[in-house]
Amino acid sequence: MPLVLPPRLTASARTLRDTARLRGLETVQLPDREVPRGLRDRAAHLHAGPSFADAVAPVLGIAPLEAPADWLARLPAAFVRREIRAVPISEAYGLRRPVFVKSPNDKSIPALVYADGSRLPGPDAVDPETVVLVSDVVTFDAEYRLYVLDGQIHTGSRYAVSGRLSPAPLCAAALAFGSELLAAAGHTLPSAIVVDIGVTDVGQWVAIEANAAWASGCYTSDPERALDVVLRAAGPAVRLGERDRAFVR
């Protein structure tokens, strides 16, 4: 069952490709978004960005899993420690204070601190009903990525310090907070997902966001275990478990 990859590979995608090959899996790197006829009849997995996945996953019968758009906004306050709302971008236009705004499950709205809602992409560029996550501005001392499988941390990595790329192994505090978060809210996520967490500049551990494992970088995570999560997160729809049906992109 091949792992399908996009035309351009990130360092993480190359690592996962090589790991898949060592495991004995076939890998197929497509030159564009056209799926060859010979590949269409075969069960497959996927590791790629959202726009590429949207083009090829339906053709290949792949079910990419992702978190609900409002997952972060619905977490208990103790796990986020900031106001977070999932709203149509038309509502966000009315904000008149600095806010952090992003698309929940892709990069259609750049994840940035905006001086106010008037700085967001306008209705000429974005459907006014497009849902965005709007949150208070928070400064992070360190940020970590958790690969989650069946509600448990399967592997993970630090990826940033003070906003700058700085991959390193998970620390004990990140593992402890991540485990606490998943114990409380793991049932609200698909069986295979990536969750980013961080410690703020005032020493509070918080959830940052959930990301599709099939579109996430693995940094210093164990590539074998990261691949386990990716394969579950974007595999054949015919093999999809009942629990995950609500989380298909």
Wavefront OBJ file of the C-alpha trace (Angstrom):
o trace
v 0.000 0.000 0.000
v 1.912 3.106 -1.169
v 2.530 6.345 0.679
v 1.672 9.129 -1.778
v 3.722 12.325 -1.620
v 3.495 15.745 -3.361
v 5.896 17.174 -5.975
v 7.932 19.162 -3.448
v 9.065 17.489 -0.249
v 9.858 19.167 3.039
v 12.679 17.793 5.177
v 10.022 16.082 7.284
v 8.389 14.504 4.233
v 11.761 13.149 3.098
v 12.334 11.659 6.535
v 8.937 9.976 6.529
v 9.464 8.770 2.942
v 12.776 7.171 3.867
v 11.258 5.660 7.014
v 8.396 4.198 4.982
v 10.852 2.652 2.531
v 12.881 1.092 5.344
v 9.633 -0.395 6.614
v 9.086 -1.957 3.211
v 6.351 0.397 2.050
v 6.225 1.694 -1.499
v 6.380 5.486 -1.881
v 4.998 7.421 -4.840
v 5.915 11.073 -5.374
v 3.476 12.624 -7.854
v 4.785 15.312 -10.229
v 1.517 17.247 -10.001
v -2.045 16.836 -8.728
v -3.050 14.478 -11.526
v -3.432 10.947 -10.168
v -2.232 8.286 -12.640
v -4.929 5.816 -13.609
v -2.851 2.873 -12.394
v -2.715 4.354 -8.898
v -6.438 5.020 -8.621
v -7.376 1.389 -8.044
v -4.926 0.862 -5.182
v -5.416 1.515 -1.477
v -2.992 4.226 -0.372
v -1.851 6.598 2.368
v -0.940 10.268 2.061
v 1.500 12.815 3.465
v 1.052 16.283 1.939
v -0.288 19.782 2.458
v -4.035 20.475 2.619
v -4.507 21.781 -0.931
v -2.706 18.778 -2.449
v -4.655 16.432 -0.191
v -7.931 18.040 -1.242
v -7.057 17.362 -4.883
v -5.837 13.760 -4.672
v -7.401 12.173 -1.572
v -10.922 11.847 -3.062
v -9.500 10.280 -6.227
v -7.464 7.790 -4.204
v -10.222 6.976 -1.746
v -8.170 8.320 1.162
v -9.899 9.659 4.280
v -7.712 12.442 5.769
v -8.499 12.993 9.448
v -8.485 16.382 11.134
v -9.724 18.011 14.333
v -13.064 19.860 14.417
v -12.646 23.499 13.379
v -13.732 24.711 16.808
v -11.795 22.134 18.845
v -9.426 24.623 20.445
v -12.249 27.057 21.238
v -14.199 24.319 23.055
v -11.382 23.228 25.356
v -11.779 23.951 29.092
v -10.249 27.287 30.088
v -7.588 25.546 32.196
v -6.035 24.106 29.028
v -5.925 27.328 26.965
v -5.758 30.208 29.490
v -6.833 32.741 26.876
v -10.017 33.689 25.082
v -10.402 31.707 21.851
v -13.400 31.848 19.534
v -14.260 30.145 16.268
v -16.194 32.703 14.221
v -16.947 33.575 10.587
v -14.291 35.943 9.287
v -17.062 38.482 8.622
v -17.472 38.772 12.406
v -13.730 39.054 12.950
v -13.622 42.104 10.656
v -15.277 44.088 13.468
v -12.492 43.501 16.004
v -10.707 46.667 17.062
v -7.825 45.257 19.094
v -4.744 43.136 18.371
v -5.679 39.456 17.989
v -4.093 36.257 16.757
v -6.096 34.832 13.849
v -5.640 31.630 11.846
v -7.514 29.098 9.785
v -8.370 26.047 11.924
v -7.185 23.344 9.515
v -5.230 24.914 6.668
v -3.237 28.028 5.801
v -5.854 29.936 3.786
v -5.805 32.699 6.421
v -2.191 33.407 7.454
v -1.613 32.659 11.149
v -0.573 36.078 12.403
v -1.142 38.719 15.034
v -3.370 41.294 13.338
v -3.514 44.875 14.678
v -7.303 44.687 14.285
v -9.929 42.949 12.165
v -9.570 45.438 9.305
v -6.141 43.933 8.521
v -7.585 40.501 7.686
v -7.995 39.378 4.058
v -11.154 41.062 2.775
v -14.389 39.655 1.318
v -12.957 40.044 -2.174
v -10.392 37.357 -1.273
v -12.197 35.189 1.310
v -15.752 33.898 1.627
v -17.276 35.898 4.529
v -18.547 32.651 6.085
v -15.028 31.184 6.328
v -14.443 30.124 9.944
v -11.341 31.458 11.671
v -9.918 31.009 15.150
v -9.543 34.305 16.986
v -7.538 34.362 20.204
v -5.833 36.665 22.641
v -2.183 37.306 21.840
v 0.142 35.015 23.832
v 3.946 34.829 23.911
v 5.446 31.346 24.151
v 8.781 30.479 25.708
v 8.744 27.035 24.086
v 6.446 25.052 21.783
v 6.099 21.283 21.400
v 4.474 18.895 18.914
v 2.776 15.693 20.056
v 1.937 12.856 17.687
v -1.184 11.296 19.164
v -2.442 7.781 18.466
v -5.572 6.422 20.130
v -5.556 9.201 22.703
v -1.942 8.647 23.792
v 1.301 10.493 23.045
v 3.063 8.256 20.520
v 6.088 10.492 19.952
v 6.861 14.195 19.876
v 9.369 17.007 19.703
v 10.065 20.534 20.784
v 9.981 22.741 17.710
v 10.428 26.361 18.831
v 11.925 28.514 21.578
v 10.820 32.144 21.854
v 9.208 31.902 18.434
v 12.329 30.598 16.679
v 12.805 27.122 15.253
v 14.612 24.990 17.831
v 13.919 21.243 17.537
v 14.756 19.107 20.550
v 13.345 16.100 22.417
v 10.213 16.408 24.531
v 10.764 17.412 28.131
v 9.059 15.779 31.095
v 6.812 18.801 31.684
v 5.550 18.705 28.083
v 4.803 14.991 28.388
v 2.955 15.562 31.668
v 0.805 18.422 30.368
v 0.135 16.664 27.058
v -0.992 13.535 28.878
v -3.298 15.579 31.119
v -4.789 17.361 28.095
v -5.416 14.101 26.243
v -6.935 12.451 29.296
v -9.484 15.264 29.404
v -10.050 15.934 25.710
v -8.548 13.067 23.689
v -12.037 11.705 23.001
v -12.859 14.899 21.075
v -10.086 14.239 18.533
v -9.598 11.660 15.779
v -7.579 8.557 16.628
v -4.522 9.952 14.805
v -3.688 13.645 15.088
v -0.965 16.122 16.011
v -1.446 18.430 18.988
v 0.813 21.415 19.612
v 1.292 22.648 23.172
v 3.498 25.266 24.736
v 4.637 27.036 27.869
v 3.961 30.782 27.957
v 6.282 33.548 29.067
v 4.525 33.476 32.463
v 5.121 29.744 32.877
v 1.660 28.411 32.033
v 1.245 25.259 29.933
v -1.469 25.575 27.279
v -2.801 23.912 24.152
v -1.762 25.798 21.016
v -3.669 23.949 18.280
v -4.428 20.584 16.706
v -3.042 19.792 13.259
v -3.567 17.046 10.721
v -0.767 14.494 11.167
v -0.643 13.922 7.402
v 0.359 17.572 6.873
v 2.671 18.148 9.847
v 6.423 18.318 10.257
v 7.951 15.804 12.648
v 11.090 17.727 13.736
v 12.995 15.425 16.146
v 10.066 13.058 16.769
v 10.811 9.359 16.344
v 10.115 8.981 12.592
v 8.935 5.379 12.936
v 6.326 6.359 15.489
v 5.398 9.555 13.624
v 4.820 7.407 10.526
v 2.454 5.189 12.537
v 0.290 8.247 13.177
v 0.491 9.542 9.606
v -0.581 6.197 8.127
v -3.645 6.078 10.379
v -4.414 9.769 9.812
v -4.651 9.471 6.006
v -5.455 5.953 4.924
v -8.088 4.124 2.868
v -11.632 5.274 3.592
v -12.821 1.671 3.365
v -10.716 0.845 6.435
v -11.910 3.813 8.474
v -13.053 3.004 11.992
v -16.519 4.127 13.064
v -15.073 6.497 15.653
v -13.137 8.449 13.032
v -15.924 8.977 10.501
v -16.875 12.322 12.062
v -13.311 13.629 11.638
v -12.787 13.144 7.888
v -11.750 16.373 6.183
l 1 2 3 4 5 6 7 8 9 10 11 12 13 14 15 16 17 18 19 20 21 22 23 24 25 26 27 28 29 30 31 32 33 34 35 36 37 38 39 40 41 42 43 44 45 46 47 48 49 50 51 52 53 54 55 56 57 58 59 60 61 62 63 64 65 66 67 68 69 70 71 72 73 74 75 76 77 78 79 80 81 82 83 84 85 86 87 88 89 90 91 92 93 94 95 96 97 98 99 100 101 102 103 104 105 106 107 108 109 110 111 112 113 114 115 116 117 118 119 120 121 122 123 124 125 126 127 128 129 130 131 132 133 134 135 136 137 138 139 140 141 142 143 144 145 146 147 148 149 150 151 152 153 154 155 156 157 158 159 160 161 162 163 164 165 166 167 168 169 170 171 172 173 174 175 176 177 178 179 180 181 182 183 184 185 186 187 188 189 190 191 192 193 194 195 196 197 198 199 200 201 202 203 204 205 206 207 208 209 210 211 212 213 214 215 216 217 218 219 220 221 222 223 224 225 226 227 228 229 230 231 232 233 234 235 236 237 238 239 240 241 242 243 244 245 246 247 248 249
